[in-house]
Amino acid sequence: MRLVTLVALLSLGASQAMALPETCKELSGEKSELASKLLAEVRPYDCCDDTIAGCIEAEVECSLVPRLAADVCRQVAAGKDGEEIRQAMRRRAQSMMPTLSPAEIDADEATRAGDEDAPVTLVMYACTTCPFCYAIASDLYELISEGNLSGKVKLYYRSYPLRAHENSVEGGLALGAAARLGEFWPLARVVYERIDEFSTDEVGEWAESVGLDREEFESVMKDSATRQALAESRREGMRNGVDSTPTFFINGRRYTYETTVEVLEDVLLEEHERVTAE
């Protein structure tokens, strides 16, 4: 296997050097050597049949190549070893390759964030008492509503209460009531911002703070139809293999790669480029 080092790639010429991300250029020493080795091994899962390094050297026009190079170098910079990164890149490929059998998801328009005509659909199964959901829900909402993913991605929320979490069902009922009353995301953002303070008394006050009538909200929250919708959302998640939160689906494909905001933004932009180029 021919090893193309980062230094060699940088010396190839202006157009090719531009294809090598800053994340890679900033590496040195053993980390630079590891990145070089991985870039000479890992192959893009679309638009180029060579390794990442080979595609860059050959000046292949493929936006996925520098994106994957940046991802490899990001992980090297973070201190991951070679095998960890190889496995991670395999998970990314599995998550991003088109599937013939997309998951069946009954997305509720009342929970949508983003432009209804956006070509990429992101579904998030989440629990209101899940700290990992708390860490990402509001950031995703902002990215999709007014940030870099605006007009490109639409997000749907599907409740998946975790039985081991206190108040998970009550939180799901509260968001179900807010969806039925047309104020899903305003209340969802409050709930996640104050995740450690949740109680049935507090959530009524929070509903008032986002403009809902408290008495009506509490009535809808107790309504059997709200509980039934929550139960069906959880059953749907189970049918789709959800066993933890947050779990994401991108255009019907289960996503099993990293769930940081940084990485999700990157893969969603990749998906947007793919579907709009077809």
C-alpha positions as CSV (number, residue, x, y, z in Angstrom):
1,M,0.0,0.0,0.0
2,R,1.5,3.4,-1.0
3,L,1.5,5.9,1.8
4,V,0.9,9.5,0.8
5,T,2.0,11.7,3.7
6,L,0.2,14.9,4.7
7,V,3.4,16.8,3.7
8,A,3.4,15.2,0.3
9,L,-0.3,16.1,-0.2
10,L,0.4,19.7,0.7
11,S,3.2,19.9,-1.8
12,L,1.1,18.7,-4.7
13,G,-0.2,22.0,-5.8
14,A,-2.6,24.8,-4.8
15,S,-5.8,23.1,-5.9
16,Q,-5.0,19.8,-4.2
17,A,-3.7,21.5,-1.0
18,M,-7.0,23.3,-0.8
19,A,-8.7,19.8,-0.7
20,L,-6.7,19.0,2.5
21,P,-8.6,20.4,5.5
22,E,-7.0,22.7,8.0
23,T,-7.7,20.0,10.7
24,C,-5.2,17.8,8.9
25,K,-2.6,20.6,8.2
26,E,-2.4,21.4,11.9
27,L,-1.3,17.9,12.8
28,S,2.4,17.1,13.5
29,G,4.6,14.3,14.7
30,E,3.0,11.0,15.5
31,K,-0.5,12.3,14.9
32,S,0.5,13.5,11.4
33,E,1.9,10.0,10.7
34,L,-1.3,8.3,12.0
35,A,-3.5,10.6,9.9
36,S,-1.4,9.9,6.8
37,K,-1.7,6.1,7.4
38,L,-5.5,6.3,7.8
39,L,-6.0,8.6,4.8
40,A,-4.1,6.0,2.8
41,E,-6.4,3.2,4.0
42,V,-9.9,4.6,4.3
43,R,-12.0,4.8,1.2
44,P,-14.9,7.2,0.5
45,Y,-18.2,5.4,0.3
46,D,-19.3,7.5,-2.7
47,C,-17.9,9.4,-5.8
48,C,-14.3,8.1,-5.7
49,D,-13.0,4.5,-5.7
50,D,-9.5,5.2,-4.4
51,T,-8.5,5.9,-0.8
52,I,-9.0,9.4,0.6
53,A,-5.3,10.3,0.0
54,G,-5.5,8.8,-3.5
55,C,-8.6,10.8,-4.3
56,I,-7.0,14.0,-3.1
57,E,-3.8,13.3,-5.1
58,A,-5.8,12.6,-8.2
59,E,-7.8,15.8,-7.8
60,V,-11.1,14.0,-7.9
61,E,-14.0,16.4,-7.8
62,C,-15.9,14.9,-4.8
63,S,-16.9,17.1,-1.8
64,L,-17.2,14.0,0.3
65,V,-13.4,13.4,0.2
66,P,-12.2,16.5,2.1
67,R,-15.2,16.1,4.5
68,L,-14.0,12.6,5.4
69,A,-10.4,13.7,5.6
70,A,-11.4,16.4,8.1
71,D,-13.3,13.8,10.1
72,V,-10.3,11.4,10.2
73,C,-8.0,14.2,11.3
74,R,-10.5,15.5,13.9
75,Q,-10.5,12.1,15.5
76,V,-6.7,11.9,15.4
77,A,-6.4,15.3,16.9
78,A,-8.7,14.2,19.7
79,G,-6.4,11.3,20.6
80,K,-8.2,8.3,19.2
81,D,-6.2,5.4,18.0
82,G,-6.2,3.9,14.6
83,E,-8.6,1.1,15.2
84,E,-11.1,3.3,17.0
85,I,-11.1,5.6,13.9
86,R,-11.4,2.8,11.4
87,Q,-14.4,1.5,13.3
88,A,-15.9,5.0,13.5
89,M,-15.5,5.6,9.8
90,R,-17.3,2.3,9.1
91,R,-20.2,3.4,11.3
92,R,-20.3,6.7,9.4
93,A,-20.5,4.8,6.1
94,Q,-23.2,2.5,7.3
95,S,-25.2,5.5,8.6
96,M,-24.9,7.5,5.3
97,M,-25.3,4.9,2.6
98,P,-28.8,5.0,1.0
99,T,-31.1,2.1,2.1
100,L,-33.8,0.3,0.2
101,S,-35.9,-0.1,3.3
102,P,-36.3,3.2,5.1
103,A,-37.9,3.1,8.6
104,E,-41.6,3.8,8.8
105,I,-42.0,6.9,10.9
106,D,-45.3,8.8,11.6
107,A,-43.7,12.2,11.8
108,D,-46.0,14.7,13.5
109,E,-46.0,18.1,11.7
110,A,-46.7,19.8,15.1
111,T,-43.2,18.8,16.2
112,R,-41.4,20.0,13.0
113,A,-38.6,22.5,13.2
114,G,-37.3,23.9,9.9
115,D,-38.7,24.5,6.4
116,E,-41.3,21.9,5.4
117,D,-39.7,21.8,1.9
118,A,-36.2,21.0,3.2
119,P,-34.8,18.0,1.3
120,V,-33.3,16.3,4.4
121,T,-35.5,14.9,7.1
122,L,-34.0,14.3,10.5
123,V,-36.1,12.4,13.1
124,M,-35.0,12.4,16.7
125,Y,-36.4,9.9,19.2
126,A,-35.9,11.4,22.6
127,C,-36.8,11.3,26.3
128,T,-37.5,14.6,28.2
129,T,-35.4,13.4,31.1
130,C,-32.4,12.2,29.1
131,P,-29.3,14.3,29.7
132,F,-27.8,13.4,26.3
133,C,-31.0,14.8,24.6
134,Y,-30.8,17.9,26.7
135,A,-27.3,18.5,25.5
136,I,-28.3,18.5,21.8
137,A,-32.0,19.3,21.3
138,S,-31.9,23.1,21.5
139,D,-28.6,23.4,19.5
140,L,-30.1,21.3,16.7
141,Y,-33.3,23.4,16.8
142,E,-31.3,26.6,16.4
143,L,-29.1,25.2,13.6
144,I,-32.1,24.0,11.7
145,S,-34.4,27.0,12.3
146,E,-31.9,29.8,11.7
147,G,-28.4,28.4,11.5
148,N,-26.3,26.6,8.9
149,L,-28.9,23.9,8.3
150,S,-31.8,26.3,7.7
151,G,-33.7,25.4,4.5
152,K,-31.6,22.2,4.2
153,V,-32.9,20.1,7.0
154,K,-36.2,19.6,8.8
155,L,-36.4,18.0,12.2
156,Y,-39.2,15.9,13.7
157,Y,-39.4,15.0,17.4
158,R,-40.7,11.6,18.4
159,S,-41.2,10.9,22.1
160,Y,-39.5,7.8,23.5
161,P,-39.8,7.8,27.3
162,L,-37.2,5.7,29.1
163,R,-38.9,3.7,31.8
164,A,-35.9,3.9,34.1
165,H,-36.0,7.7,34.1
166,E,-38.3,9.4,36.7
167,N,-40.9,11.7,35.1
168,S,-40.1,10.5,31.6
169,V,-43.8,9.6,30.8
170,E,-45.0,12.9,32.4
171,G,-42.5,14.8,30.3
172,G,-43.6,13.0,27.1
173,L,-47.3,13.8,28.0
174,A,-46.4,17.5,28.5
175,L,-44.7,17.7,25.1
176,G,-47.6,15.8,23.5
177,A,-50.0,18.4,25.0
178,A,-47.9,21.3,23.7
179,A,-47.8,19.7,20.2
180,R,-51.6,19.4,20.2
181,L,-51.9,23.0,21.3
182,G,-49.4,24.3,18.7
183,E,-46.5,25.3,21.0
184,F,-44.3,22.2,20.9
185,W,-40.8,23.7,20.5
186,P,-41.3,26.6,22.8
187,L,-42.2,24.3,25.6
188,A,-39.7,21.6,24.6
189,R,-36.8,24.1,24.8
190,V,-37.9,25.1,28.3
191,V,-38.2,21.5,29.4
192,Y,-34.7,20.7,28.2
193,E,-33.1,23.8,29.6
194,R,-34.6,23.0,33.0
195,I,-34.3,19.3,32.9
196,D,-33.4,18.8,36.6
197,E,-36.4,20.9,37.8
198,F,-39.2,18.9,36.1
199,S,-42.4,18.3,37.9
200,T,-46.0,18.2,36.9
201,D,-46.5,21.4,38.9
202,E,-43.6,23.2,37.3
203,V,-44.4,22.2,33.7
204,G,-47.8,23.9,34.0
205,E,-46.0,27.1,34.9
206,W,-43.6,26.6,32.0
207,A,-46.6,26.1,29.7
208,E,-48.0,29.4,30.8
209,S,-44.6,31.1,30.2
210,V,-44.7,30.1,26.5
211,G,-48.2,31.5,26.1
212,L,-50.4,28.4,26.8
213,D,-53.5,28.5,28.9
214,R,-52.5,26.4,32.0
215,E,-55.9,24.9,32.6
216,E,-56.3,23.9,29.0
217,F,-52.7,22.6,28.8
218,E,-53.2,20.4,31.9
219,S,-56.5,19.1,30.6
220,V,-54.9,18.1,27.3
221,M,-51.9,16.6,29.1
222,K,-54.3,14.3,31.0
223,D,-56.4,13.4,28.0
224,S,-56.4,9.8,27.0
225,A,-55.6,10.7,23.4
226,T,-52.3,12.4,24.4
227,R,-51.3,9.2,26.4
228,Q,-52.3,7.0,23.5
229,A,-50.2,9.1,21.1
230,L,-47.2,8.9,23.4
231,A,-47.6,5.1,23.7
232,E,-47.7,4.7,19.9
233,S,-44.6,6.9,19.5
234,R,-42.7,4.6,21.8
235,R,-44.0,1.5,20.1
236,E,-43.0,2.9,16.8
237,G,-39.5,3.5,18.1
238,M,-39.3,0.0,19.4
239,R,-40.3,-1.3,15.9
240,N,-37.5,0.8,14.4
241,G,-34.9,-0.6,16.8
242,V,-34.7,2.3,19.2
243,D,-33.3,1.3,22.6
244,S,-31.7,4.5,23.8
245,T,-32.0,8.2,23.4
246,P,-31.3,10.2,21.5
247,T,-31.6,8.0,18.4
248,F,-31.7,9.7,15.0
249,F,-32.9,8.7,11.5
250,I,-31.7,10.6,8.5
251,N,-34.1,10.3,5.5
252,G,-35.3,7.1,7.0
253,R,-31.9,5.5,7.7
254,R,-30.9,4.8,11.3
255,Y,-27.9,6.9,12.3
256,T,-25.3,5.1,14.4
257,Y,-22.4,7.5,14.2
258,E,-21.4,10.3,16.7
259,T,-24.2,12.5,18.1
260,T,-22.3,15.7,18.9
261,V,-23.7,18.8,17.3
262,E,-20.5,19.3,15.3
263,V,-20.6,15.9,13.7
264,L,-24.4,15.9,13.1
265,E,-24.1,19.2,11.3
266,D,-21.4,17.7,9.1
267,V,-23.3,14.6,8.2
268,L,-26.5,16.5,7.6
269,L,-24.7,18.9,5.2
270,E,-23.2,15.8,3.5
271,E,-26.7,14.3,3.1
272,H,-28.0,17.6,1.7
273,E,-25.2,17.7,-0.9
274,R,-26.0,14.1,-1.9
275,V,-29.8,14.5,-2.3
276,T,-29.6,17.8,-4.1
277,A,-27.0,16.6,-6.5
278,E,-29.2,13.6,-7.6
